Amino acid sequence: MRQQPHSLCKRRRSNGIPVPFLGPALVAVVLLCLAAPINSCIEQDKTSLLQFLAGTSSDGGLKASWQNGTDCCTWEGIICGTDGTVMDVLLASKGLEGSISPSLGELTGLLRLNLSQNSLSGGLPLELVSSSSIIVIDVSFNLLNGNMLELPSSTAGRPLQVLNTSSNLFTGQFPSTTWRAMENLIALNASNNSFTGRIPTHVCKSSPSLEVLELDNNRFSGSIPLEVGTCSRLRVLNTGQNNLNGTLPDELFNATSLQHLSLPNNALHGVLDGAHIMNLRNLITFDLGGNNFSGKIPDSIGQLKRLEKLHLNNNMMSGELPSALSSCTNLITIDIKSNYFSGELSNVNFSTLSNLKTLDLYNNSFTGTIPESIYSCSGLIVLRLSVNHFHGELSSRIGHLKYLSFLSIAWIKALSNLFYLDISSNNLTGGIPTTLMDMPMLKSEKNEAHLDPRLFELPLYAGPSLQYRVPIAFSKVLDLSNNKFTGEIPMEIGLLKALFSLNLSFNDLTGQIPEQIGNLKNLQVLDLSRNNLTGAIPATLSMLHFLSEFNISNNDLEGPIPSGGQINTFPTSSFDGNTKLCGHILSRSCDLSEAPPDTTLTTEASGDTILTTEEKTVFAIAFSAFLIRYSCQGFFLELGDSSGSTMAKPVYLVYKGC
């Protein structure tokens, strides 16, 4: 391709982005542009490009276009100016392999070089960084390695404005002389490498126009440089997933243009100073998760009117949530899980947070009831309140949360894609609602659960089978354990033929084990322990051929243990606490007068349900006291946790890509 702008045709900002020139002589300028001569590419530029091509071991098919006897301005990925000078080399995602030839630095008119998302290896030629013309270099997502080379200390300032070396294999310290030469630098992304040492202290002294500094996922150590506070134009600072320590320097809060401050997963500590926080009024993202911060969330957080994402998770913070949080009306995410926060949620008026999509309060010490104002957050996708000390009833207004489903008579049947229901470890009372048996995804084996692994933390069960890493094989679960449910187990339980795991342990259930459970042919986990169940073990349970975990201990069951099937493979601990049981598994033999349980499978309330297969949003609810995780096609809601259960417990893994 050939770009043919006359010098009057386009005006360029300092960052090199062309903008229309709308002066009074616009018509004359357009005519002048159209009349500009068309020249073939410069021979030296062609030679430099062919040298680059020769250095690749896989050219991604460029040879078909890059022919020596042709005009290089017509070559794939090449853009020239009106004088035939190569201005852009744009070869992203071309399947290139091999090294980057220094010859590209000999393109004297080159402005933009994009070699991202290939498989190029070796180092980054110093000739590119020291070029007197290049303003943008993007070599991200390759296999480049080794140390970044030092420029001579006498090197004058270079025009480079954007340098993206992210997602490579670079090591060593970022060279200070190279940094000093980047006096026009606006954006540096060196994330996802293995850079070591300290973050350069002369960041903005050398590059006063710096707006974006991304150094996350490296091995940087030491403290955050005080000099960052001099970065008057800095909008993005991301140094997460490194080995940084110390406190947040007071000077950092002088960088008042900051919009995205992300320092997660380091070893930073200290208390958030309210007077300093309010200086960063432009913050959109504030992420200090995975550090060692302590103290309270300051009231001045309410001054951050533009704040959308607040991540303070996995620290040692405490105290109550400030009512001022209600003033952050643009909040989309509040993630403060795994801290020591306490008090009641009613301090915060959630009805003002109409944009809220994620609320994760998991593993704190909150008390009281769930405030009515939460149900005003109609766009809520992720809600996790598990491992706290909440009590009381849940309002019927939860039906206003159209992206959530909940354990309630009114809503379960309509949730045609609900496949993971976990309301364990709460204080829920009453009988098990039979409406739970109306969930189509748990009734039909024809429907697969699909979740987006980019946004969903996929549970990996630490049991005999580990295949549930993959989202398409996500298990179908009903977990009501560790509550105060009473009454009998509904016979309709036999409708849920797609169930993988059924856990009703640690409740106050009475009556007999329904023989309809024998209809759940896919069941691998069955836990009915720690209840007040009576009667015989149904012989139909011997038909559950995929059972890998089974526990009916600590009930008041009686009679012989059915023979045959998986039941006979479990240890005696699965039957402990039932003094009236007998059989060869136990040390108690059965009297001859005791008849074995009826082995006839009951099909009542177990008819097949055939669903349409049109594209639907997938929901997964888990109130392990509450969580919902968002996916491309679905949601996951969790209330409570699985503590105290004898069954396999999920270990959450985060998947970064589809």
ROLUM-71314 format. One line per 4 residues: their letters; for each residue x, y, z of C-alpha. Coordinates in steps of 0.1 Angstrom, whole numbers, plus 5000, padded with zeros to 4 digits. Layout:
a) X,Y,Z ~ ... .
# end
This chain:
mrqq) 5000,5000,5000 ~ 5011,5035,4994 ~ 5002,5065,5016 ~ 5004,5097,4997 .
phsl) 4999,5127,5021 ~ 5013,5160,5011 ~ 5029,5179,5040 ~ 4999,5202,5040 .
ckrr) 4973,5174,5038 ~ 4976,5162,5074 ~ 4986,5178,5106 ~ 5002,5156,5132 .
rsng) 4998,5158,5169 ~ 5029,5152,5190 ~ 5020,5116,5193 ~ 5021,5111,5156 .
ipvp) 4984,5105,5152 ~ 4971,5123,5120 ~ 4942,5147,5124 ~ 4923,5165,5096 .
flgp) 4934,5200,5088 ~ 4903,5221,5084 ~ 4917,5255,5073 ~ 4901,5280,5049 .
alva) 4920,5266,5020 ~ 4907,5231,5024 ~ 4897,5226,4988 ~ 4930,5238,4975 .
vvll) 4948,5214,4999 ~ 4928,5185,4987 ~ 4935,5192,4951 ~ 4972,5195,4960 .
claa) 4971,5161,4976 ~ 4955,5145,4946 ~ 4981,5160,4924 ~ 5010,5147,4945 .
pins) 5034,5126,4925 ~ 5036,5088,4931 ~ 5071,5074,4935 ~ 5083,5039,4938 .
cieq) 5100,5028,4970 ~ 5135,5037,4978 ~ 5160,5010,4968 ~ 5178,5011,5001 .
dkts) 5145,5006,5019 ~ 5137,4976,4997 ~ 5171,4961,5005 ~ 5166,4966,5043 .
llqf) 5132,4949,5041 ~ 5145,4919,5022 ~ 5173,4915,5048 ~ 5146,4914,5075 .
lagt) 5127,4887,5055 ~ 5159,4867,5050 ~ 5163,4866,5088 ~ 5130,4848,5093 .
ssdg) 5128,4811,5093 ~ 5091,4812,5086 ~ 5079,4842,5067 ~ 5041,4837,5070 .
glka) 5038,4838,5032 ~ 5054,4872,5027 ~ 5077,4860,5000 ~ 5047,4858,4977 .
swqn) 5043,4895,4980 ~ 5079,4906,4988 ~ 5095,4901,4954 ~ 5128,4918,4946 .
gtdc) 5117,4931,4913 ~ 5086,4948,4925 ~ 5078,4981,4942 ~ 5081,4975,4979 .
ctwe) 5054,5001,4986 ~ 5030,4975,4972 ~ 5042,4947,4995 ~ 5019,4933,5021 .
giic) 5022,4952,5054 ~ 5042,4981,5040 ~ 5030,5017,5038 ~ 5050,5044,5020 .
gtdg) 5049,5082,5019 ~ 5046,5102,4988 ~ 5084,5102,4982 ~ 5085,5064,4983 .
tvmd) 5100,5062,5018 ~ 5087,5033,5039 ~ 5067,5048,5068 ~ 5050,5018,5083 .
vlla) 5059,4981,5087 ~ 5027,4964,5099 ~ 5032,4927,5102 ~ 5012,4917,5133 .
skgl) 4999,4881,5134 ~ 5017,4869,5103 ~ 5031,4837,5117 ~ 5067,4850,5115 .
egsi) 5095,4831,5131 ~ 5132,4838,5134 ~ 5150,4870,5145 ~ 5144,4906,5140 .
spsl) 5170,4920,5117 ~ 5188,4953,5126 ~ 5183,4963,5090 ~ 5148,4976,5099 .
gelt) 5166,5004,5118 ~ 5181,5015,5085 ~ 5146,5025,5072 ~ 5153,5062,5077 .
gllr) 5116,5073,5073 ~ 5101,5045,5093 ~ 5075,5058,5119 ~ 5056,5027,5130 .
lnls) 5068,4991,5134 ~ 5043,4964,5145 ~ 5056,4929,5147 ~ 5033,4918,5175 .
qnsl) 5017,4883,5179 ~ 5043,4863,5160 ~ 5069,4838,5171 ~ 5100,4860,5167 .
sggl) 5129,4852,5190 ~ 5163,4866,5199 ~ 5168,4902,5211 ~ 5154,4935,5203 .
plel) 5180,4952,5180 ~ 5194,4984,5195 ~ 5191,5000,5161 ~ 5153,5001,5165 .
vsss) 5153,5018,5199 ~ 5180,5043,5188 ~ 5163,5051,5155 ~ 5160,5087,5146 .
siiv) 5126,5083,5131 ~ 5106,5055,5147 ~ 5078,5067,5171 ~ 5060,5034,5177 .
idvs) 5075,4999,5183 ~ 5052,4970,5191 ~ 5069,4936,5194 ~ 5045,4923,5220 .
fnll) 5035,4886,5222 ~ 5066,4871,5207 ~ 5094,4849,5221 ~ 5120,4877,5223 .
ngnm) 5145,4871,5251 ~ 5177,4882,5268 ~ 5186,4916,5282 ~ 5175,4949,5267 .
lelp) 5207,4965,5253 ~ 5221,4997,5267 ~ 5223,5028,5245 ~ 5256,5047,5247 .
ssta) 5254,5074,5274 ~ 5260,5101,5248 ~ 5229,5091,5229 ~ 5207,5121,5222 .
grpl) 5170,5120,5229 ~ 5151,5097,5206 ~ 5117,5104,5190 ~ 5102,5070,5203 .
qvln) 5068,5076,5219 ~ 5053,5041,5223 ~ 5073,5010,5232 ~ 5054,4977,5237 .
tssn) 5076,4948,5246 ~ 5050,4930,5267 ~ 5045,4892,5267 ~ 5080,4882,5258 .
lftg) 5109,4865,5276 ~ 5131,4895,5284 ~ 5153,4893,5315 ~ 5176,4915,5334 .
qfps) 5173,4951,5345 ~ 5157,4978,5323 ~ 5187,4998,5310 ~ 5189,5032,5325 .
ttwr) 5208,5049,5296 ~ 5181,5036,5272 ~ 5154,5051,5294 ~ 5172,5084,5296 .
amen) 5172,5086,5258 ~ 5134,5082,5256 ~ 5126,5118,5263 ~ 5095,5117,5241 .
lial) 5081,5085,5255 ~ 5043,5085,5262 ~ 5036,5048,5268 ~ 5058,5019,5279 .
nasn) 5044,4984,5283 ~ 5070,4959,5295 ~ 5045,4936,5313 ~ 5046,4898,5312 .
nsft) 5084,4894,5310 ~ 5111,4886,5336 ~ 5127,4919,5342 ~ 5144,4922,5375 .
grip) 5159,4949,5397 ~ 5143,4981,5408 ~ 5118,5003,5389 ~ 5139,5031,5373 .
thvc) 5138,5062,5396 ~ 5142,5087,5368 ~ 5110,5076,5350 ~ 5094,5110,5344 .
kssp) 5125,5131,5347 ~ 5137,5115,5315 ~ 5102,5112,5300 ~ 5081,5141,5312 .
slev) 5053,5132,5288 ~ 5048,5097,5301 ~ 5012,5087,5304 ~ 5012,5049,5305 .
leld) 5036,5027,5325 ~ 5028,4990,5326 ~ 5053,4968,5343 ~ 5031,4941,5358 .
nnrf) 5040,4904,5358 ~ 5078,4907,5361 ~ 5103,4903,5389 ~ 5108,4939,5399 .
sgsi) 5118,4944,5435 ~ 5123,4972,5460 ~ 5099,5000,5467 ~ 5078,5022,5444 .
plev) 5100,5051,5434 ~ 5092,5085,5450 ~ 5099,5101,5416 ~ 5066,5086,5403 .
gtcs) 5049,5115,5420 ~ 5066,5139,5395 ~ 5048,5122,5366 ~ 5022,5150,5361 .
rlrv) 5007,5133,5330 ~ 5007,5097,5342 ~ 4973,5081,5337 ~ 4981,5044,5340 .
lntg) 5005,5028,5365 ~ 5004,4990,5367 ~ 5031,4972,5386 ~ 5011,4942,5398 .
qnnl) 5025,4907,5402 ~ 5060,4917,5411 ~ 5081,4916,5443 ~ 5076,4952,5454 .
ngtl) 5076,4960,5491 ~ 5074,4989,5514 ~ 5046,5015,5518 ~ 5029,5037,5492 .
pdel) 5051,5068,5491 ~ 5033,5101,5499 ~ 5047,5115,5467 ~ 5027,5089,5446 .
fnat) 4995,5108,5455 ~ 5010,5139,5437 ~ 5004,5122,5404 ~ 4969,5136,5403 .
slqh) 4963,5126,5367 ~ 4962,5090,5376 ~ 4932,5071,5363 ~ 4943,5035,5368 .
lslp) 4964,5026,5398 ~ 4970,4989,5399 ~ 4996,4974,5423 ~ 4981,4940,5431 .
nnal) 5000,4909,5443 ~ 5031,4924,5458 ~ 5043,4927,5494 ~ 5032,4963,5499 .
hgvl) 5019,4973,5533 ~ 5007,5002,5554 ~ 4975,5021,5560 ~ 4955,5040,5534 .
dgah) 4958,5077,5542 ~ 4925,5095,5537 ~ 4941,5129,5530 ~ 4962,5114,5503 .
imnl) 4935,5092,5487 ~ 4913,5122,5480 ~ 4941,5138,5458 ~ 4935,5111,5432 .
rnli) 4901,5123,5422 ~ 4905,5110,5386 ~ 4909,5074,5397 ~ 4888,5049,5377 .
tfdl) 4907,5018,5389 ~ 4921,5014,5423 ~ 4937,4979,5428 ~ 4958,4971,5459 .
ggnn) 4946,4934,5461 ~ 4969,4907,5473 ~ 4992,4928,5495 ~ 4995,4934,5533 .
fsgk) 4976,4966,5537 ~ 4958,4971,5571 ~ 4935,4996,5587 ~ 4902,5009,5575 .
ipds) 4888,5021,5541 ~ 4890,5059,5546 ~ 4858,5080,5544 ~ 4875,5101,5517 .
igql) 4870,5072,5493 ~ 4837,5089,5487 ~ 4856,5118,5469 ~ 4866,5094,5441 .
krle) 4835,5102,5420 ~ 4849,5085,5389 ~ 4859,5053,5406 ~ 4846,5022,5388 .
klhl) 4868,4993,5401 ~ 4878,4990,5437 ~ 4900,4959,5445 ~ 4913,4957,5481 .
nnnm) 4909,4919,5483 ~ 4933,4896,5501 ~ 4948,4921,5525 ~ 4945,4925,5563 .
msge) 4921,4955,5563 ~ 4894,4958,5590 ~ 4866,4980,5602 ~ 4832,4987,5588 .
lpsa) 4825,4998,5552 ~ 4823,5036,5552 ~ 4789,5050,5543 ~ 4808,5074,5519 .
lssc) 4812,5044,5496 ~ 4776,5052,5485 ~ 4789,5083,5469 ~ 4810,5064,5444 .
tnli) 4781,5061,5421 ~ 4801,5049,5391 ~ 4813,5017,5408 ~ 4811,4986,5388 .
tidi) 4833,4963,5409 ~ 4838,4961,5447 ~ 4861,4933,5456 ~ 4872,4933,5493 .
ksny) 4872,4895,5499 ~ 4895,4878,5524 ~ 4901,4907,5548 ~ 4889,4913,5584 .
fsge) 4860,4937,5576 ~ 4831,4937,5600 ~ 4799,4954,5609 ~ 4767,4955,5589 .
lsnv) 4763,4962,5552 ~ 4735,4986,5559 ~ 4761,5013,5564 ~ 4763,5015,5526 .
nfst) 4733,5026,5505 ~ 4737,5002,5476 ~ 4707,5018,5458 ~ 4730,5046,5447 .
lsnl) 4753,5021,5430 ~ 4732,5015,5399 ~ 4762,5004,5378 ~ 4774,4977,5402 .
ktld) 4781,4944,5386 ~ 4804,4927,5411 ~ 4802,4926,5448 ~ 4826,4902,5465 .
lynn) 4827,4902,5503 ~ 4838,4866,5507 ~ 4857,4856,5539 ~ 4852,4886,5562 .
sftg) 4833,4891,5594 ~ 4803,4910,5583 ~ 4772,4906,5604 ~ 4735,4914,5603 .
tipe) 4711,4909,5575 ~ 4715,4914,5538 ~ 4703,4950,5532 ~ 4673,4956,5510 .
siys) 4693,4982,5490 ~ 4714,4955,5474 ~ 4684,4944,5455 ~ 4683,4978,5438 .
csgl) 4715,4969,5419 ~ 4696,4954,5390 ~ 4727,4949,5369 ~ 4745,4928,5395 .
ivlr) 4762,4898,5380 ~ 4787,4887,5407 ~ 4774,4885,5443 ~ 4795,4867,5469 .
lsvn) 4788,4871,5506 ~ 4801,4837,5517 ~ 4821,4830,5549 ~ 4806,4858,5569 .
hfhg) 4781,4859,5598 ~ 4749,4870,5580 ~ 4716,4859,5593 ~ 4679,4864,5586 .
elss) 4657,4859,5555 ~ 4664,4869,5520 ~ 4640,4894,5505 ~ 4617,4884,5476 .
righ) 4632,4915,5459 ~ 4661,4894,5449 ~ 4639,4886,5419 ~ 4647,4922,5407 .
lkyl) 4683,4910,5400 ~ 4675,4897,5366 ~ 4710,4882,5361 ~ 4708,4863,5394 .
sfls) 4688,4833,5404 ~ 4682,4823,5440 ~ 4668,4796,5462 ~ 4632,4808,5462 .
iawi) 4599,4793,5452 ~ 4591,4821,5427 ~ 4622,4821,5405 ~ 4639,4787,5402 .
kals) 4617,4772,5374 ~ 4623,4802,5351 ~ 4661,4797,5353 ~ 4665,4775,5323 .
nlfy) 4703,4776,5324 ~ 4710,4772,5361 ~ 4733,4743,5366 ~ 4753,4750,5397 .
ldis) 4733,4757,5429 ~ 4753,4760,5461 ~ 4736,4775,5492 ~ 4758,4757,5517 .
snnl) 4770,4770,5550 ~ 4742,4794,5559 ~ 4714,4793,5584 ~ 4685,4786,5560 .
tggi) 4655,4769,5576 ~ 4623,4752,5566 ~ 4618,4723,5541 ~ 4637,4718,5509 .
pttl) 4615,4736,5483 ~ 4603,4712,5456 ~ 4607,4741,5431 ~ 4645,4733,5432 .
mdmp) 4636,4702,5412 ~ 4623,4723,5384 ~ 4657,4734,5371 ~ 4660,4722,5335 .
mlks) 4698,4722,5334 ~ 4698,4697,5363 ~ 4671,4676,5348 ~ 4684,4671,5313 .
ekne) 4716,4654,5303 ~ 4713,4670,5268 ~ 4724,4704,5280 ~ 4761,4712,5286 .
ahld) 4772,4739,5309 ~ 4793,4765,5291 ~ 4813,4793,5309 ~ 4838,4818,5297 .
prlf) 4871,4809,5313 ~ 4885,4844,5308 ~ 4861,4858,5334 ~ 4852,4827,5354 .
elpl) 4872,4811,5382 ~ 4867,4774,5374 ~ 4865,4751,5403 ~ 4888,4721,5403 .
yagp) 4876,4693,5425 ~ 4902,4677,5447 ~ 4886,4643,5444 ~ 4893,4612,5424 .
slqy) 4886,4630,5391 ~ 4903,4662,5379 ~ 4886,4665,5345 ~ 4865,4695,5356 .
rvpi) 4893,4720,5347 ~ 4876,4725,5314 ~ 4846,4748,5312 ~ 4826,4725,5288 .
afsk) 4827,4698,5314 ~ 4817,4719,5344 ~ 4799,4697,5368 ~ 4762,4701,5377 .
vldl) 4759,4705,5415 ~ 4732,4709,5441 ~ 4747,4717,5475 ~ 4724,4725,5504 .
snnk) 4748,4714,5531 ~ 4755,4731,5565 ~ 4721,4747,5569 ~ 4691,4741,5591 .
ftge) 4667,4725,5566 ~ 4641,4703,5581 ~ 4615,4678,5568 ~ 4619,4650,5543 .
ipme) 4640,4649,5512 ~ 4615,4655,5483 ~ 4608,4625,5461 ~ 4611,4649,5432 .
igll) 4648,4648,5437 ~ 4648,4619,5412 ~ 4640,4644,5384 ~ 4675,4659,5385 .
kalf) 4691,4632,5363 ~ 4720,4654,5352 ~ 4733,4659,5387 ~ 4770,4651,5393 .
slnl) 4770,4660,5430 ~ 4742,4661,5457 ~ 4751,4673,5491 ~ 4725,4676,5518 .
sfnd) 4748,4670,5548 ~ 4747,4688,5581 ~ 4710,4696,5582 ~ 4680,4684,5603 .
ltgq) 4664,4663,5576 ~ 4641,4635,5587 ~ 4623,4606,5571 ~ 4636,4580,5547 .
ipeq) 4661,4583,5519 ~ 4639,4585,5487 ~ 4645,4555,5464 ~ 4641,4580,5436 .
ignl) 4678,4590,5442 ~ 4686,4558,5424 ~ 4674,4575,5392 ~ 4703,4599,5393 .
knlq) 4725,4577,5371 ~ 4753,4604,5366 ~ 4757,4610,5403 ~ 4793,4608,5415 .
vldl) 4791,4625,5448 ~ 4763,4618,5474 ~ 4765,4631,5509 ~ 4735,4628,5533 .
srnn) 4755,4626,5565 ~ 4747,4644,5597 ~ 4709,4644,5595 ~ 4681,4625,5613 .
ltga) 4673,4601,5584 ~ 4656,4569,5593 ~ 4645,4536,5577 ~ 4664,4514,5553 .
ipat) 4690,4523,5526 ~ 4671,4520,5493 ~ 4684,4492,5472 ~ 4681,4516,5442 .
lsml) 4714,4533,5454 ~ 4733,4502,5442 ~ 4723,4513,5407 ~ 4745,4544,5410 .
hfls) 4775,4530,5392 ~ 4795,4562,5390 ~ 4796,4570,5427 ~ 4831,4580,5438 .
efni) 4822,4596,5471 ~ 4794,4584,5494 ~ 4785,4594,5530 ~ 4754,4586,5550 .
snnd) 4771,4586,5584 ~ 4755,4599,5616 ~ 4719,4593,5609 ~ 4695,4567,5623 .
legp) 4693,4543,5594 ~ 4686,4506,5599 ~ 4686,4473,5582 ~ 4710,4457,5558 .
ipsg) 4733,4476,5535 ~ 4723,4468,5499 ~ 4747,4444,5482 ~ 4763,4450,5448 .
gqin) 4772,4481,5430 ~ 4795,4509,5442 ~ 4780,4511,5477 ~ 4800,4480,5487 .
tfpt) 4833,4497,5477 ~ 4832,4525,5504 ~ 4848,4523,5538 ~ 4829,4518,5570 .
ssfd) 4833,4555,5578 ~ 4806,4562,5552 ~ 4781,4544,5574 ~ 4793,4553,5609 .
gntk) 4768,4565,5635 ~ 4740,4543,5622 ~ 4739,4517,5650 ~ 4710,4498,5634 .
lcgh) 4727,4491,5601 ~ 4741,4457,5593 ~ 4759,4439,5566 ~ 4792,4424,5556 .
ilsr) 4808,4459,5552 ~ 4802,4464,5590 ~ 4811,4441,5618 ~ 4774,4436,5625 .
scdl) 4758,4407,5607 ~ 4721,4409,5597 ~ 4694,4386,5611 ~ 4679,4362,5586 .
seap) 4645,4377,5593 ~ 4655,4410,5579 ~ 4644,4413,5544 ~ 4665,4433,5519 .
pdtt) 4651,4465,5506 ~ 4630,4465,5475 ~ 4652,4468,5444 ~ 4625,4481,5420 .
ltte) 4634,4514,5406 ~ 4606,4539,5409 ~ 4601,4561,5378 ~ 4574,4583,5394 .
asgd) 4585,4620,5392 ~ 4614,4611,5370 ~ 4601,4618,5335 ~ 4625,4632,5309 .
tilt) 4625,4668,5302 ~ 4636,4678,5266 ~ 4647,4713,5262 ~ 4653,4734,5231 .
teek) 4689,4741,5223 ~ 4688,4777,5213 ~ 4716,4799,5225 ~ 4709,4810,5261 .
tvfa) 4728,4828,5288 ~ 4742,4802,5312 ~ 4737,4808,5349 ~ 4754,4790,5377 .
iafs) 4743,4799,5412 ~ 4762,4791,5442 ~ 4751,4806,5475 ~ 4780,4793,5495 .
afli) 4770,4827,5511 ~ 4769,4845,5478 ~ 4789,4845,5446 ~ 4782,4851,5410 .
rysc) 4810,4850,5385 ~ 4805,4864,5350 ~ 4811,4844,5318 ~ 4808,4850,5281 .
qgff) 4776,4830,5282 ~ 4767,4829,5318 ~ 4769,4836,5355 ~ 4778,4818,5386 .
lelg) 4763,4828,5420 ~ 4777,4814,5452 ~ 4764,4819,5488 ~ 4783,4802,5516 .
dssg) 4813,4779,5517 ~ 4820,4742,5518 ~ 4837,4742,5552 ~ 4827,4714,5574 .
stma) 4817,4692,5545 ~ 4833,4658,5541 ~ 4830,4660,5503 ~ 4855,4672,5478 .
kpvy) 4859,4710,5479 ~ 4864,4733,5449 ~ 4898,4749,5444 ~ 4893,4780,5423 .
lvyk) 4916,4785,5393 ~ 4916,4816,5371 ~ 4918,4811,5333 ~ 4930,4841,5314 .
gc) 4919,4832,5279 ~ 4892,4813,5261 .
# end
